[in-house]
Amino acid sequence: MIRFIFRILGFWLFAGAFVALVLDGARSITSGDLIITPMGSTWFALHSDSLNLAQAVIQRNVHPYVWDPVMISILAAPTWLVIGIISLLFIAVGKKRRGVVEG
């Protein structure tokens, strides 16, 4: 049952990544330039308070270096790429194993 939930969540996230890719493509076509929306801009537009909270939690409880080189790089990457990679991880975790009989 848990694998099923991971697969469903992965496919929903994959659909979201595809929507983000289509939005970037449509914006690029209308403007005539290549427009790539960074993950940080998308997260800030959706819920800026949680972005600020994530920064504070990571810098205080994990390590400041995890925020600056690691998370800043992730937040600078295209939204569709970040969500797509996360969705593929969820799908891989939820994948059925071969040779295992579930019952």
Solvent accessible surface area in square Angstrom, and as a share of the most:
residue,aa,sasa,rsa
1,M,167,0.74
2,I,114,0.58
3,R,62,0.23
4,F,101,0.42
5,I,88,0.45
6,F,65,0.27
7,R,53,0.19
8,I,74,0.38
9,L,79,0.39
10,G,0,0.00
11,F,114,0.47
12,W,184,0.64
13,L,51,0.25
14,F,97,0.41
15,A,48,0.38
16,G,31,0.30
17,A,7,0.06
18,F,122,0.51
19,V,85,0.49
20,A,17,0.13
21,L,77,0.38
22,V,78,0.45
23,L,86,0.43
24,D,8,0.04
25,G,31,0.30
26,A,49,0.38
27,R,108,0.39
28,S,18,0.12
29,I,144,0.73
30,T,117,0.68
31,S,62,0.40
32,G,64,0.62
33,D,100,0.52
34,L,146,0.72
35,I,61,0.31
36,I,82,0.42
37,T,29,0.17
38,P,50,0.32
39,M,33,0.15
40,G,14,0.13
41,S,57,0.36
42,T,30,0.17
43,W,62,0.22
44,F,122,0.51
45,A,85,0.66
46,L,142,0.70
47,H,104,0.46
48,S,35,0.23
49,D,100,0.52
50,S,35,0.23
51,L,22,0.11
52,N,85,0.44
53,L,115,0.57
54,A,23,0.18
55,Q,63,0.28
56,A,25,0.19
57,V,66,0.38
58,I,30,0.15
59,Q,66,0.29
60,R,196,0.71
61,N,114,0.58
62,V,94,0.54
63,H,85,0.38
64,P,72,0.45
65,Y,158,0.60
66,V,52,0.30
67,W,15,0.05
68,D,90,0.46
69,P,76,0.48
70,V,76,0.44
71,M,32,0.14
72,I,79,0.40
73,S,70,0.45
74,I,69,0.35
75,L,19,0.09
76,A,71,0.55
77,A,23,0.18
78,P,25,0.16
79,T,4,0.03
80,W,80,0.28
81,L,73,0.36
82,V,17,0.10
83,I,33,0.17
84,G,10,0.10
85,I,90,0.46
86,I,72,0.37
87,S,0,0.00
88,L,100,0.50
89,L,109,0.54
90,F,55,0.23
91,I,37,0.19
92,A,67,0.52
93,V,92,0.53
94,G,0,0.00
95,K,136,0.58
96,K,122,0.52
97,R,160,0.58
98,R,230,0.84
99,G,83,0.80
100,V,79,0.45
101,V,142,0.82
102,E,104,0.47
103,G,127,1.23
